[in-house]
């Protein structure tokens, strides 16, 4: 059955794209304009490898479609008003001519205003759990729509559209290390993302994400930011006095691949962000006991070694993003994480550690018996925890800095059936 309620579609044009998520190392928290999503400070992020965390989106257009429709993770969602319509409107305004001689399609710029689109999007990681699913989602939507409608503007300009869907989405239009410049213009035209360095610039970094909870967070980022702007005095001190200096220091650390500075700034900024959440009325609790244990264990390890081995950062959720300086350090990190947070007894190790599983091999962890045999890390030999916290972490994802959005040309990757215009 077609979306127009009957026979086959007259014709259909289709584009499928894949976009990464990102993790901020200097946080974005607070807007000066709620509608345009203009931030009160600059931010910097690391784009994560889309092979491990990404959104895939298929966008289609056909004269047979009678309305704009969207499905997220297989469930249809409303497109009435709001941020999705903002992105659609902005892309349609910039659309170009499209010719497909094989299908006999000749579209002019003005045609896009009357044509409707169907969108299907899928996240390969938990949605709304504090892993920036909206960043990957809106970046992928805008990138794919731009390709479908032959928008000629570069990713920097597209980032200002993605920003209107989800602020941090602007940073997912690029790979590697990305800065979101807050801008000064009231229109938001200069509030865009710029790439500081590609994913190959510092490619020995390894990132391990501890998914503490895949549940949707109780306080959304949008609501939390609004309350913080209204009530937190620490937030305004942070945005005016602290972040501008940290941005310059982080840019220098990334340029020079200075891990000690990078790690100290990343940890400090994460901690201050969550202090702002506590300074908000009512206070916001994104982290939980497991989050706090992970911070404690990482700090203890860094102090024991006398040098930064790992950086930690938490977005608006309890999940820990841990950045190791190199693969050898990452193998030691994974050993520690699996010592403290082993999988439940009935779990397979390969379903508990996802993404780049080669880190398991390098850590000498081939089966559950290897995890059970792990000795206490040397920094806690005199203070062994009374128990290991099996089950407190849902799973781990091993990844690395990754590239920006790409088109998927394989039709099998499409999420929409070209014969019906609805998800497969």
N, C-alpha and C positions, 0 to 999 in steps of 0.2 A: 504493500500500500504506500502510495506516495504522500508527501506532506500536503499536497494540494487536494487530497481526498479521493484520488481516482487512479488513472492510468500512469504511464511512464512520464518522467520529467521531460519537458521540452528540450532542455539542454542543461548541463551543469558544468561549472568551473570549480576546481578544487585545489587547495594548497594545504599541505601538512608541514608543520614545523616542530622543532624541539628546542626548548629554552632551559637554561640552568637556573637553579636557585643561587642565592648568595648569602653570606654571613657577614654582618657588619662587625668590624673591629674597632671603629669609632662610631658610636651609635647615633641613629636618627630617632629622636623622641620629642614630639611636640610640633604642632603646626602653627604658622602665623596666618594661614588662610585655609579653612577647612574644605572649601569647595574645590580649589585648584590644587590642594595638597602641597602647600609651600612650607618647607621646614623652617625651624628657628635656628638651625645650625647645619654646617656641612657634615658629611659623613663619608666613611671609607669602608669598603667591603672587599672580601675575597669571593670570587665566583667559584662555585664548586663544580666538579666534573659532572657534566650531564649524563655520562654513562652510568652514574650511580644515583643522582638526584636530579630529576627534571620533570617538566611538564611537556606533554605532547598535545598539540592542538591541530585539528582539521577545521578549516573554514571553507564553506561552499556557498555559491550563489547560483540561483536559477530563477527565471521568470515564473516558474511554477510555484515558488514559495510565496505564501500569503502573509507571513510575518517573520520577524527576526526571532529565532529560537536558539537555545543553548542547553547543552547537557554537560554536567560536570561529574566525572567519575560514574557515568552511566545514569545519573538522575537528572531529569529536566529541572532547570531553575528559571526563575522569572528574570526577564530582561527589561521590565518596565521601570523607566527612570534610572537614577543612580549612576554608578561608575562605569558599568558596561556600556551604557548609552553614551556617556561622555567620550569614551574611547572610539566607539563606532562613529559618532558625529564628527570627531576630529579627523579620523582617517578618511571618511567620505568627502570631507571638505578638501582633502589633498589628493584625492584619487585622480588617476590619469586614464588615458585611452587604453583599451585592451583589444587586441585582435587575435582571433584564433581561426585561421583559414580552414583548418581541417573540420572544425565544428560549425563553420559559417557564422561565427560570433564577431560582431563589430560593436564594441561598447565605447561610448563617449563619456567624458568626465561627468556630464549632467545625468547620465543614465543611472549612476550609482545611487542617486537620491531616491529613486523609485524601486530599486531592486532590494530584495530581502536576503539575509544570510542565515545559514544554519551553522552552528559552531558546536563541536564536540571536543572536550578537553579532559585529559587524564593525568593525574599526578602519580608518580611511582613512589611516593612517600606520603606520610600522614598529612592531611589537610587541616589547617587551623590549629595545629598543635605546637606552634612556635618554631617551625622549620622554614619559615618564609615561603609557604606554598603560594600565597597571593603574589609574591614577587615574581616567581617563575611563571605563574598563570597569566598575569596581565602583560608581562614582557612577551610571552609566547603569542598571546592574542593579538597584540599590536604588531608584532613582527610578521605574523602570518597574514593578517588583514592587509598590511602594507604591501606584501608580495602579491596577494590576490588582486588588489585594486591598483597595482602599478604605481604606488607612491614612490616618488623619486628622492625623497629626503633621506639623509644619512641617519645612522643610529643615534647620533646625538640629538637630532630633532625628534626622532621617534621616541626617545627617552622622555621628552617632556609630555608626550601623550600617555605613555605607560605610567608615568608619575601620577596622572589624574585617576588612574584605576587603583593603584596601590603605590605609595611613595617609594618604597624600596625596589619596586619593579623597574624603575629607571636604571638601576645599577646592573640588572640582569640582561641589559642589551649589549653588554660587553663581557669578554672573558678576562681572566687574570685579576688584577687589582684595580678597583674602580672608585672614583670619587664622585659623590653627588654634591655639586656646588649649589648652595642654597639660593644664590642669586639675590638680586635687589629689586628687579622690576616687578611692579604690582601685577602685571599680566602673566608672570611666570615664565616668560620666554627665555630667561637666562638661568632658570632652575633646571639644570640638565646634568646628565652623567658624562664623565670624561674618563677615558682609560688612562691609568697611571703607568701600568706595565702589563705586558701580556702574560698568559699562563706559563710561558716558557722562561720568563725572566727569573723566577725563583721556583724551579720545578722540583727541587728536592724536598720541599715541605710535604708533610703527610698530615691529613686531617682525619680524626676519628670522632664520630658523633655517637654519643651515648643517648639513645632514645629512651628516656626515663618514662615518658608517657606519650601515647599517641592519641590521647583524648583531646577533644576540643577544649581550649582554655576557657576558664570561667569569665575572665574579663578580656574582651577583645582589645586589640592594639588601638583601634580607633577610639573606643570609649576610654581606655586607660590614658592615652595621650591627652585627650580633652580634659580629663580630670587633673592631670599633672600640670598642664598649662594654667588651669584655673586656680590651683591650690598650692603648688610646690614652689617654695622660694629657692630651694636648691636647684631646681630645673633652670631657673632664669640665671642664677649665678653660673651654672655649668655652661649654658649656651653662650654667654657673653664673655666669661673670663677663662674657662678651662678648655673648651673644645677648640677654639681658634689656635691655641698653642699646640694642642695635641695633634691637630691636623697637620701642621708643619712638621712636627717631629715624626709622625707616622709616614708622611711622604718621604722624608729623608731615610727612615729605617728601611722602607721598601726599596728605594733606589739603591741603597748600599747593601741590601740583603743582610741587615744587622739584626739578627734574631733576638739578641738580648733586649735591645730597645723595643723591637716589635712586640715581644712577649709581655714586657712590663707595661707598655701602653695598652695592649689588648686587655690584659687582666684588670688593670686599673679602671679602664673605661667601662667594662662590663660591670664591675662592682659598683661604680658610681651610678650607672643607669638603674641598677636595682635599688640603690639607696634613694634615688629619685622616686621610684615606685613606692617605697616605704614612706617617703616624705609627702606623698599624695594623700588627700583626704576624700574618701576613705582610703586607707593604705591598700596597695595592690601587692599580692603575693604570687609572683610567677614561678619562683623556685620552690622546691620542697626539701625534705630532709636528705634525700638522695643527692640532690644538686649540691647541697652544702657539704655533704661528705666528699663528693668529688673535688670540690674546691680545696678542702682541707688536705686531701691526699696529694693533690698536685702541688700545693704550696709546700708541704712537708718534703716532697721529693726535690723540688727546686732548691730548698734551703740545704738539704743534705748534700747535694752535689755542688753547692756554692756557685751555681750558674743556672740560667734558665734552660730547662730541658723541654718544657712544654708551656704553651699559652692556653688559657681557657677563656671561653666567652659564652654567655647565655643571652639569647634574645628573649622575647616576651613569652616565656614558657620554661619548663623545668629541664629541657634537654641540653646536655653539655656538648659544646663543640671544642675539641681539644686539638691543638695544632703543634705537631712535633717538628723539631728542626731538621730532621733527616730520617731516612728509613730505619737506620739502626736504632735511633732513639724511639721511633714509632713502635718497633718490635718490643722494646722494653716497656713502653707505655701500654701496649696491648696486654703484655704479661701482667702488669699491675692491675689493669682494669678487670681482667678475668680472675685474678686472685681475689679482689675485693667483691666483684659482682659476677660470680660464676653463673652459667645458665642453670635453670632448673634441671633436675636429674633426668627428666624424660626428653630433654632437648638434644638435638644434634648440633654439634659445634658449627657446622657449615650453614645452619639456618639461624644461628645466633650472631654470627659475624658475617655481615653482608658487604657488598661492594668489592673492593680490591682484596680478595682472599689471599693474595700472595704474602701479605703481612703475617698471616697465620703461620705459613711455612717458615718465614724468616725468624719468627718468634719460637720455633720448635714446637708448635702446637698443632698436632695432627688429629687428635681425638680427645674425647672427654677425659680419658685417663691422664693425659698430659696436663690438663687444667687442674685436675684433682691433685696432681703431684707438684704443683707450683709452690715454691717456698715463699715465705713472707718476704716482701721487698726489704733490702738491707736497712732502709731508713726507719723501719718499725720493729726491728728484731727484739728490742727491749720493751716494746709496747704493742704486742700482737693484739689485734682486735679480738674481742670475745667471740665474735661470729663473723662469718662471711655472709654478704647480703644477696643470696641467691634469689632471683625473681624481682629484685628492685629495679633492674634495667630490662626493658623489653627486648632490645637487641642493639648491636653496634653496627655502624656503617663506616667502612674505611674508604677514604676518597682522597682527593688532591685538588689543587687549583685547576680550573678547567676553562674551556672556551665558551664563547657566547652562542647566541641562537644560530641554528642552521635549518635549511630546508631539507626535508626528507623526500627524495624523489621516488622511492619504492612505493608503489601503489598499495602493497600489502600493509604498509605502516599507517595508512589512512584509517581514521576512526569512523568515517561516515560511508555508507553504501551509496555509490554514485547512481544507482538505479532508483533509490527511494528518497535520498536526501536526509535520512535519519540514521542514527548510530547503528553500526553493525551488531 
